């Protein structure tokens, strides 16, 4: 039977933690890549990086713009 010293055990533990972090980050990256654009657009709206109200103007889907004071 192989006896590991404390130092070897700590090194193995750090490697296991590092592998878990890498696998977690890869999982997050693949889930974002394969989720599609609609999920990313929803995230942009929730973080206020995108405004859905003005997307129609960019796509020329509006005939006329009326500005009203409230």
N, CA, C and O atoms as CSV, one atom per row, in Angstrom:
chain,resi,resn,atom,element,x,y,z
A,1,UNK,N,N,0.841,-1.171,0.000
A,1,UNK,CA,C,0.000,0.000,0.000
A,1,UNK,C,C,0.891,1.241,0.000
A,1,UNK,O,O,1.934,1.268,0.654
A,2,UNK,N,N,0.476,2.248,-0.728
A,2,UNK,CA,C,1.265,3.468,-0.859
A,2,UNK,C,C,0.821,4.473,0.190
A,2,UNK,O,O,-0.368,4.768,0.304
A,3,UNK,N,N,1.756,4.995,0.945
A,3,UNK,CA,C,1.467,6.029,1.928
A,3,UNK,C,C,1.838,7.385,1.349
A,3,UNK,O,O,2.951,7.580,0.861
A,4,UNK,N,N,0.902,8.315,1.408
A,4,UNK,CA,C,1.152,9.660,0.908
A,4,UNK,C,C,1.512,10.574,2.062
A,4,UNK,O,O,0.927,10.498,3.142
A,5,UNK,N,N,2.457,11.415,1.824
A,5,UNK,CA,C,2.804,12.395,2.842
A,5,UNK,C,C,1.765,13.506,2.818
A,5,UNK,O,O,0.944,13.581,1.904
A,6,UNK,N,N,1.808,14.352,3.810
A,6,UNK,CA,C,0.842,15.453,3.890
A,6,UNK,C,C,0.988,16.401,2.706
A,6,UNK,O,O,-0.007,16.893,2.175
A,7,UNK,N,N,2.218,16.655,2.295
A,7,UNK,CA,C,2.458,17.549,1.167
A,7,UNK,C,C,1.857,16.983,-0.121
A,7,UNK,O,O,1.234,17.712,-0.892
A,8,UNK,N,N,2.042,15.701,-0.347
A,8,UNK,CA,C,1.478,15.079,-1.540
A,8,UNK,C,C,-0.043,15.125,-1.513
A,8,UNK,O,O,-0.677,15.332,-2.548
A,9,UNK,N,N,-0.629,14.934,-0.342
A,9,UNK,CA,C,-2.084,14.996,-0.224
A,9,UNK,C,C,-2.596,16.401,-0.528
A,9,UNK,O,O,-3.619,16.552,-1.195
A,10,UNK,N,N,-1.895,17.432,-0.048
A,10,UNK,CA,C,-2.300,18.811,-0.319
A,10,UNK,C,C,-2.205,19.129,-1.807
A,10,UNK,O,O,-3.072,19.799,-2.367
A,11,UNK,N,N,-1.142,18.639,-2.439
A,11,UNK,CA,C,-0.975,18.883,-3.877
A,11,UNK,C,C,-2.104,18.218,-4.654
A,11,UNK,O,O,-2.671,18.822,-5.565
A,12,UNK,N,N,-2.431,16.987,-4.303
A,12,UNK,CA,C,-3.525,16.291,-4.988
A,12,UNK,C,C,-4.849,16.999,-4.761
A,12,UNK,O,O,-5.669,17.080,-5.675
A,13,UNK,N,N,-5.070,17.511,-3.564
A,13,UNK,CA,C,-6.316,18.217,-3.262
A,13,UNK,C,C,-6.419,19.493,-4.088
A,13,UNK,O,O,-7.488,19.808,-4.610
A,14,UNK,N,N,-5.308,20.234,-4.210
A,14,UNK,CA,C,-5.319,21.462,-5.011
A,14,UNK,C,C,-5.592,21.153,-6.477
A,14,UNK,O,O,-6.311,21.897,-7.145
A,15,UNK,N,N,-5.027,20.067,-6.979
A,15,UNK,CA,C,-5.266,19.681,-8.370
A,15,UNK,C,C,-6.731,19.334,-8.580
A,15,UNK,O,O,-7.308,19.695,-9.606
A,16,UNK,N,N,-7.337,18.644,-7.634
A,16,UNK,CA,C,-8.751,18.295,-7.747
A,16,UNK,C,C,-9.618,19.544,-7.739
A,16,UNK,O,O,-10.576,19.634,-8.508
A,17,UNK,N,N,-9.297,20.515,-6.878
A,17,UNK,CA,C,-10.055,21.769,-6.847
A,17,UNK,C,C,-9.903,22.517,-8.156
A,17,UNK,O,O,-10.870,23.073,-8.675
A,18,UNK,N,N,-8.695,22.532,-8.689
A,18,UNK,CA,C,-8.433,23.223,-9.952
A,18,UNK,C,C,-9.219,22.561,-11.092
A,18,UNK,O,O,-9.793,23.255,-11.932
A,19,UNK,N,N,-9.245,21.236,-11.123
A,19,UNK,CA,C,-9.994,20.523,-12.161
A,19,UNK,C,C,-11.483,20.814,-12.062
A,19,UNK,O,O,-12.155,20.968,-13.082
A,20,UNK,N,N,-12.000,20.890,-10.853
A,20,UNK,CA,C,-13.422,21.185,-10.672
A,20,UNK,C,C,-13.756,22.571,-11.201
A,20,UNK,O,O,-14.794,22.760,-11.835
A,21,UNK,N,N,-12.883,23.543,-10.945
A,21,UNK,CA,C,-13.111,24.902,-11.446
A,21,UNK,C,C,-13.091,24.924,-12.972
A,21,UNK,O,O,-13.926,25.574,-13.602
A,22,UNK,N,N,-12.138,24.215,-13.555
A,22,UNK,CA,C,-12.030,24.182,-15.016
A,22,UNK,C,C,-13.268,23.536,-15.618
A,22,UNK,O,O,-13.822,24.053,-16.588
A,23,UNK,N,N,-13.710,22.415,-15.060
A,23,UNK,CA,C,-14.913,21.751,-15.572
A,23,UNK,C,C,-16.138,22.644,-15.423
A,23,UNK,O,O,-16.985,22.684,-16.316
A,24,UNK,N,N,-16.240,23.354,-14.316
A,24,UNK,CA,C,-17.381,24.249,-14.109
A,24,UNK,C,C,-17.379,25.376,-15.137
A,24,UNK,O,O,-18.421,25.685,-15.715
A,25,UNK,N,N,-16.224,25.991,-15.371
A,25,UNK,CA,C,-16.133,27.071,-16.353
A,25,UNK,C,C,-16.407,26.568,-17.769
A,25,UNK,O,O,-17.038,27.266,-18.562
A,26,UNK,N,N,-15.939,25.369,-18.089
A,26,UNK,CA,C,-16.246,24.793,-19.400
A,26,UNK,C,C,-17.738,24.534,-19.553
A,26,UNK,O,O,-18.306,24.775,-20.619
A,27,UNK,N,N,-18.367,24.048,-18.503
A,27,UNK,CA,C,-19.812,23.806,-18.543
A,27,UNK,C,C,-20.570,25.107,-18.782
A,27,UNK,O,O,-21.492,25.147,-19.596
A,28,UNK,N,N,-20.190,26.162,-18.083
A,28,UNK,CA,C,-20.842,27.466,-18.265
A,28,UNK,C,C,-20.624,27.974,-19.688
A,28,UNK,O,O,-21.558,28.469,-20.318
A,29,UNK,N,N,-19.409,27.855,-20.194
A,29,UNK,CA,C,-19.107,28.339,-21.551
A,29,UNK,C,C,-19.920,27.585,-22.598
A,29,UNK,O,O,-20.490,28.202,-23.498
A,30,UNK,N,N,-19.980,26.258,-22.493
A,30,UNK,CA,C,-20.748,25.480,-23.465
A,30,UNK,C,C,-22.238,25.752,-23.359
A,30,UNK,O,O,-22.931,25.781,-24.377
A,31,UNK,N,N,-22.743,25.951,-22.159
A,31,UNK,CA,C,-24.175,26.230,-22.021
A,31,UNK,C,C,-24.526,27.584,-22.621
A,31,UNK,O,O,-25.611,27.745,-23.179
A,32,UNK,N,N,-23.633,28.556,-22.517
A,32,UNK,CA,C,-23.883,29.864,-23.134
A,32,UNK,C,C,-23.797,29.759,-24.653
A,32,UNK,O,O,-24.609,30.348,-25.367
A,33,UNK,N,N,-22.817,29.013,-25.144
A,33,UNK,CA,C,-22.643,28.883,-26.590
A,33,UNK,C,C,-23.847,28.191,-27.229
A,33,UNK,O,O,-24.319,28.625,-28.280
A,34,UNK,N,N,-24.345,27.134,-26.615
A,34,UNK,CA,C,-25.423,26.354,-27.216
A,34,UNK,C,C,-26.820,26.827,-26.828
A,34,UNK,O,O,-27.806,26.246,-27.280
A,35,UNK,N,N,-26.929,27.857,-26.011
A,35,UNK,CA,C,-28.256,28.325,-25.602
A,35,UNK,C,C,-28.920,29.178,-26.668
A,35,UNK,O,O,-30.147,29.278,-26.690
A,36,UNK,N,N,-28.158,29.785,-27.539
A,36,UNK,CA,C,-28.727,30.592,-28.613
A,36,UNK,C,C,-28.711,32.066,-28.280
A,36,UNK,O,O,-28.361,32.475,-27.173
A,37,UNK,N,N,-29.100,32.854,-29.269
A,37,UNK,CA,C,-29.036,34.312,-29.127
A,37,UNK,C,C,-30.140,34.868,-28.235
A,37,UNK,O,O,-29.946,35.896,-27.586
A,38,UNK,N,N,-31.284,34.211,-28.192
A,38,UNK,CA,C,-32.395,34.765,-27.412
A,38,UNK,C,C,-32.056,34.827,-25.923
A,38,UNK,O,O,-32.432,35.779,-25.241
A,39,UNK,N,N,-31.362,33.837,-25.428
A,39,UNK,CA,C,-30.967,33.850,-24.019
A,39,UNK,C,C,-29.972,34.969,-23.754
A,39,UNK,O,O,-30.056,35.650,-22.731
A,40,UNK,N,N,-29.038,35.159,-24.664
A,40,UNK,CA,C,-28.069,36.243,-24.493
A,40,UNK,C,C,-28.752,37.599,-24.578
A,40,UNK,O,O,-28.389,38.520,-23.846
A,41,UNK,N,N,-29.744,37.734,-25.469
A,41,UNK,CA,C,-30.475,38.996,-25.567
A,41,UNK,C,C,-31.245,39.286,-24.283
A,41,UNK,O,O,-31.306,40.435,-23.846
A,42,UNK,N,N,-31.830,38.261,-23.679
A,42,UNK,CA,C,-32.547,38.452,-22.412
A,42,UNK,C,C,-31.591,38.903,-21.309
A,42,UNK,O,O,-31.932,39.757,-20.491
A,43,UNK,N,N,-30.397,38.325,-21.296
A,43,UNK,CA,C,-29.401,38.741,-20.304
A,43,UNK,C,C,-28.976,40.187,-20.529
A,43,UNK,O,O,-28.806,40.938,-19.569
A,44,UNK,N,N,-28.804,40.581,-21.786
A,44,UNK,CA,C,-28.428,41.964,-22.081
A,44,UNK,C,C,-29.506,42.931,-21.621
A,44,UNK,O,O,-29.198,43.997,-21.087
A,45,UNK,N,N,-30.770,42.568,-21.823
A,45,UNK,CA,C,-31.870,43.432,-21.388
A,45,UNK,C,C,-31.894,43.520,-19.869
A,45,UNK,O,O,-32.097,44.600,-19.316
A,46,UNK,N,N,-31.690,42.392,-19.187
A,46,UNK,CA,C,-31.737,42.408,-17.725
A,46,UNK,C,C,-30.581,43.200,-17.123
A,46,UNK,O,O,-30.729,43.777,-16.045
A,47,UNK,N,N,-29.432,43.239,-17.799
A,47,UNK,CA,C,-28.299,44.027,-17.319
A,47,UNK,C,C,-28.277,45.431,-17.907
A,47,UNK,O,O,-27.302,46.163,-17.739
A,48,UNK,N,N,-29.349,45.805,-18.593
A,48,UNK,CA,C,-29.526,47.125,-19.202
A,48,UNK,C,C,-28.435,47.460,-20.214
A,48,UNK,O,O,-28.022,48.614,-20.336
A,49,UNK,N,N,-27.980,46.460,-20.926
A,49,UNK,CA,C,-27.025,46.674,-21.999
A,49,UNK,C,C,-27.742,46.818,-23.339
A,49,UNK,O,O,-27.140,47.214,-24.337
A,50,UNK,N,N,-29.032,46.493,-23.347
A,50,UNK,CA,C,-29.818,46.542,-24.575
A,50,UNK,C,C,-31.208,47.041,-24.224
A,50,UNK,O,O,-31.747,46.703,-23.170
A,51,UNK,N,N,-31.790,47.848,-25.108
A,51,UNK,CA,C,-33.124,48.381,-24.887
A,51,UNK,C,C,-34.037,47.880,-26.001
A,51,UNK,O,O,-33.836,48.214,-27.169
A,52,UNK,N,N,-35.036,47.082,-25.642
A,52,UNK,CA,C,-35.941,46.517,-26.642
A,52,UNK,C,C,-36.844,47.561,-27.269
A,52,UNK,O,O,-37.324,47.360,-28.384
A,53,UNK,N,N,-37.090,48.669,-26.588
A,53,UNK,CA,C,-37.995,49.687,-27.119
A,53,UNK,C,C,-37.455,50.319,-28.394
A,53,UNK,O,O,-38.238,50.744,-29.244
A,54,UNK,N,N,-36.155,50.391,-28.547
A,54,UNK,CA,C,-35.568,51.044,-29.706
A,54,UNK,C,C,-35.115,50.067,-30.785
A,54,UNK,O,O,-34.575,50.492,-31.806
A,55,UNK,N,N,-35.321,48.780,-30.584
A,55,UNK,CA,C,-34.921,47.806,-31.598
A,55,UNK,C,C,-35.774,47.934,-32.856
A,55,UNK,O,O,-35.286,47.685,-33.958
A,56,UNK,N,N,-37.037,48.317,-32.707
A,56,UNK,CA,C,-37.897,48.493,-33.879
A,56,UNK,C,C,-37.398,49.631,-34.759
A,56,UNK,O,O,-37.504,49.556,-35.983
A,57,UNK,N,N,-36.862,50.674,-34.160
A,57,UNK,CA,C,-36.341,51.804,-34.928
A,57,UNK,C,C,-35.122,51.364,-35.741
A,57,UNK,O,O,-34.983,51.747,-36.902
A,58,UNK,N,N,-34.259,50.580,-35.151
A,58,UNK,CA,C,-33.068,50.114,-35.858
A,58,UNK,C,C,-33.429,49.206,-37.034
A,58,UNK,O,O,-32.732,49.193,-38.048
A,59,UNK,N,N,-34.514,48.449,-36.897
A,59,UNK,CA,C,-34.906,47.502,-37.937
A,59,UNK,C,C,-35.857,48.119,-38.960
A,59,UNK,O,O,-36.332,47.413,-39.849
A,60,UNK,N,N,-36.145,49.414,-38.858
A,60,UNK,CA,C,-37.044,50.130,-39.775
A,60,UNK,C,C,-38.437,49.508,-39.835
A,60,UNK,O,O,-39.024,49.408,-40.912
A,61,UNK,N,N,-38.964,49.097,-38.701
A,61,UNK,CA,C,-40.307,48.528,-38.642
A,61,UNK,C,C,-41.351,49.582,-38.275
A,61,UNK,O,O,-42.518,49.242,-38.080
A,62,UNK,N,N,-40.959,50.842,-38.179
A,62,UNK,CA,C,-41.864,51.901,-37.747
A,62,UNK,C,C,-42.109,52.850,-38.916
A,62,UNK,O,O,-41.178,53.232,-39.624
A,63,UNK,N,N,-43.383,53.228,-39.111
A,63,UNK,CA,C,-43.726,54.188,-40.157
A,63,UNK,C,C,-43.547,55.620,-39.688
A,63,UNK,O,O,-43.090,56.474,-40.447
A,64,UNK,N,N,-43.910,55.887,-38.423
A,64,UNK,CA,C,-43.917,57.257,-37.934
A,64,UNK,C,C,-43.592,57.254,-36.443
A,64,UNK,O,O,-44.023,56.362,-35.712
A,65,UNK,N,N,-42.831,58.252,-35.993
A,65,UNK,CA,C,-42.486,58.397,-34.580
A,65,UNK,C,C,-43.182,59.636,-34.044
A,65,UNK,O,O,-43.050,60.725,-34.603
A,66,UNK,N,N,-43.926,59.464,-32.956
A,66,UNK,CA,C,-44.631,60.574,-32.315
A,66,UNK,C,C,-44.061,60.737,-30.912
A,66,UNK,O,O,-44.037,59.786,-30.131
A,67,UNK,N,N,-43.604,61.943,-30.596
A,67,UNK,CA,C,-43.070,62.234,-29.266
A,67,UNK,C,C,-44.121,63.024,-28.508
A,67,UNK,O,O,-44.567,64.079,-28.959
A,68,UNK,N,N,-44.515,62.501,-27.347
A,68,UNK,CA,C,-45.549,63.155,-26.543
A,68,UNK,C,C,-44.978,63.525,-25.182
A,68,UNK,O,O,-44.178,62.785,-24.610
A,69,UNK,N,N,-45.393,64.669,-24.675
A,69,UNK,CA,C,-45.050,65.052,-23.308
A,69,UNK,C,C,-46.105,64.497,-22.371
A,69,UNK,O,O,-47.289,64.475,-22.707
A,70,UNK,N,N,-45.691,64.058,-21.222
A,70,UNK,CA,C,-46.665,63.516,-20.259
A,70,UNK,C,C,-46.935,64.502,-19.161
A,70,UNK,O,O,-47.727,64.223,-18.261
